[in-house]
C-alpha cells in the first residue's frame, strides 16, 4: 500500500488504529498531484470518528501523547 504524501503541519507519526479513505487507494503516489483527502478518519477501536477517549480521530490528533495512541 503506498505511503501518503506528507502534508505540512501534520505529524508523520500516526496511530496504527487510525483509518482514512486514502489508505484504501492502491495507486503509486504522484508528487505532481496534490493529495485529495476528505479528512474523514475513524478509529479501529470505536469504528467511528471518536477515539476511545472521546476525542476526535484525525491525522492531527492521533499522535504520541494521546492515551489511546498505538505506534505503527
Secondary structure, DSSP 4 states (H G I P E B T S, - for coil): -PPPPP-TTS-S---TTEEEGGGG--S---TTS-------EEETTTSSSB-TTSSBP-TTTSSTTSTT----
